[in-house]
């Protein structure tokens, strides 16, 4: 189960980006349904792969935006505060970057 952090307001909310992220994720959800339809209709493999690539890029854009906001807000605040929280947030960010690079 994922650990949740609610000690402060998330930067995507503070920067009024929540709606933009939700809009992008709904668009990606529509792309996923379109991919399912393409497979059901047995469309050309290359066309399906092209759409998968577009969906992957869209997800990466959301991930990079969230990571950027996390670094600029959560990590910067933790570094300013120092102590154990600084190390936790830096490790958390490093792990998130590693997961993105592997995917």
C-alpha positions as CSV (number, residue, x, y, z in Angstrom):
1,X,0.0,0.0,0.0
2,X,1.4,3.4,-0.9
3,X,2.3,5.7,1.9
4,X,0.5,9.1,1.8
5,X,1.9,12.4,2.8
6,X,-0.6,15.0,3.9
7,X,1.4,17.2,6.2
8,X,1.3,20.1,3.7
9,X,-0.6,21.3,0.7
10,X,0.7,19.7,-2.5
11,X,2.3,22.1,-4.9
12,X,0.1,21.0,-7.8
13,X,-2.9,22.2,-5.8
14,X,-1.1,25.4,-4.6
15,X,-0.1,26.2,-8.1
16,X,-3.7,25.6,-9.4
17,X,-2.5,22.7,-11.6
18,X,-4.8,20.0,-10.2
19,X,-7.5,20.6,-12.9
20,X,-4.9,20.6,-15.7
21,X,-3.5,17.2,-14.4
22,X,-6.9,15.7,-14.2
23,X,-7.8,16.9,-17.7
24,X,-4.6,15.3,-19.0
25,X,-5.3,12.1,-17.2
26,X,-8.8,11.9,-18.5
27,X,-7.4,12.4,-22.0
28,X,-5.0,9.5,-21.4
29,X,-7.9,7.4,-20.1
30,X,-9.7,8.1,-23.4
31,X,-6.5,7.1,-25.3
32,X,-6.5,3.8,-23.4
33,X,-10.1,3.1,-24.3
34,X,-9.2,3.9,-27.9
35,X,-6.3,1.4,-27.8
36,X,-8.7,-1.3,-26.5
37,X,-11.1,-0.5,-29.4
38,X,-8.2,-0.7,-31.9
39,X,-7.2,-4.2,-30.6
40,X,-10.8,-5.3,-30.6
41,X,-11.2,-4.2,-34.2
42,X,-7.8,-5.8,-35.1
43,X,-6.4,-2.7,-36.5
44,X,-2.9,-2.5,-38.0
45,X,-0.2,-3.2,-35.4
46,X,1.9,-0.2,-36.3
47,X,-1.0,2.1,-35.8
48,X,-1.6,0.6,-32.3
49,X,2.0,0.9,-31.4
50,X,2.0,4.6,-32.6
51,X,-0.9,5.3,-30.2
52,X,0.8,3.4,-27.4
53,X,3.8,5.7,-27.9
54,X,1.7,8.8,-27.8
55,X,0.0,7.6,-24.6
56,X,3.3,6.8,-23.0
57,X,4.6,10.3,-23.8
58,X,1.5,11.8,-22.3
59,X,1.9,9.8,-19.1
60,X,5.6,10.8,-19.0
61,X,4.6,14.5,-19.3
62,X,2.3,14.2,-16.3
63,X,4.9,12.4,-14.3
64,X,7.6,14.9,-15.1
65,X,5.3,17.8,-14.2
66,X,4.4,16.3,-10.9
67,X,8.1,15.5,-10.2
68,X,9.1,19.1,-11.0
69,X,6.5,20.4,-8.7
70,X,7.5,18.0,-6.0
71,X,11.2,19.0,-6.3
72,X,10.3,22.7,-6.4
73,X,8.0,22.6,-3.4
74,X,8.2,19.6,-1.1
75,X,11.9,18.9,-1.5
76,X,13.0,22.5,-1.3
77,X,10.9,23.0,1.8
78,X,12.4,19.9,3.4
79,X,15.9,21.0,2.6
80,X,15.3,24.4,4.1
81,X,13.9,22.7,7.3
82,X,16.9,20.3,7.4
83,X,17.1,17.3,9.7
84,X,15.7,13.9,9.0
85,X,12.9,15.2,6.8
86,X,15.5,16.6,4.3
87,X,17.0,13.1,3.9
88,X,13.6,11.5,3.6
89,X,12.5,13.8,0.8
90,X,15.7,13.7,-1.1
91,X,15.7,9.9,-1.0
92,X,12.0,9.9,-2.0
93,X,12.7,12.1,-5.0
94,X,15.7,10.1,-6.0
95,X,13.7,6.9,-5.9
96,X,10.9,8.5,-7.9
97,X,13.4,9.6,-10.6
98,X,14.9,6.1,-10.7
99,X,11.5,4.6,-11.2
100,X,10.8,7.0,-14.1
101,X,14.1,6.2,-15.7
102,X,13.5,2.5,-15.5
103,X,10.1,2.7,-17.1
